[in-house]
Amino acid sequence: MADDSEPLVAIDDADLFEGEDEEEGGDADAGSFPTANVAAEFTSASDPAGTKEQKKTLIKLKGWPEFKHKTGKKCKKVFGEKVCVNWPYVLTRHCSVSVVARMKYPTDIEGPARECFKLALTGAVLQAVATGNYAGATGVFKAALAVCLSAKVGELASKVKVSIDTEKTCSKWSKI
């Protein structure tokens, strides 16, 4: 299932480096710093088994740089003989990393499930922003969702499955 919605929170290089002066003749990758944006929609998909899945991108970092080092052989002819040595080099790539909340539920409780999903996400995001405890937001999300669903649909709440995951897509590695 594709998530066509915008993330709730996203980081933009303009936000990260606002007010900083760029050096003249700067790096060609100067515009490839982490980026992000804000929105509030989420997507859903149906399953033939009578269930639906909601997916919401909470945070998306675009242009996140990654580095690694490798050793390769470098060879030269010296006095007619080929001499090879191990030579270190650095590789880089840029990734988009997303934190995604998912909820799978029976189609007969779609209305309450969607409502509770939005309420729980709102509570978790507010808690994370207010306290700075982003890891604790997962617990707040799951607890708020369980309480809301229990109040609205009773026993059917146990058929709802939730997860918060990360998704990552990256460009190919290239030598620096």
JOWO-V153730 format. One record per pair of residues at least 6 apart in sequence whose ideal C-beta (glycine too) atoms are under 6 Angstrom apart, sorted by the first residue. I is the first residue (numbers start at 1). J is the second residue. Records with the same first field share a line. If there is no record, write none. Layout:
# JOWO-V153730
I = J ; J
This chain:
# JOWO-V153730
1 = 45
3 = 43 ; 55 ; 57
4 = 43
5 = 41 ; 42 ; 43
6 = 37 ; 39
7 = 57 ; 59 ; 60
8 = 58 ; 125
9 = 38 ; 59
10 = 36 ; 37 ; 38 ; 60
11 = 34 ; 36 ; 61
12 = 35 ; 36
13 = 33 ; 35
32 = 63 ; 94
33 = 63
34 = 61 ; 63 ; 64
35 = 62 ; 63
36 = 60 ; 61
42 = 54 ; 56
43 = 55
44 = 52 ; 54
45 = 53
46 = 52
50 = 107
51 = 104 ; 106
52 = 107
53 = 104
54 = 103 ; 117
55 = 102
56 = 101
57 = 98 ; 100
58 = 99 ; 101
59 = 99
60 = 98
61 = 97
62 = 96
63 = 94
64 = 95 ; 97
65 = 94
66 = 93 ; 95
67 = 92
68 = 91
69 = 88 ; 90
71 = 86 ; 88
72 = 87
73 = 84
74 = 85 ; 87
75 = 82 ; 84
76 = 83
89 = 175
90 = 176
91 = 173 ; 175
92 = 176
93 = 170 ; 171 ; 173
94 = 171
95 = 168 ; 170
96 = 169
97 = 168
98 = 167
99 = 166
100 = 165 ; 167
101 = 164
102 = 163
103 = 117 ; 162
104 = 161
105 = 113 ; 160
106 = 159
109 = 153 ; 156
112 = 152 ; 153
116 = 145 ; 148 ; 149
119 = 148
120 = 141 ; 144 ; 145
123 = 140 ; 144
124 = 137 ; 140 ; 141
127 = 137 ; 140
128 = 134 ; 137
138 = 164
145 = 162
149 = 157 ; 160
150 = 157
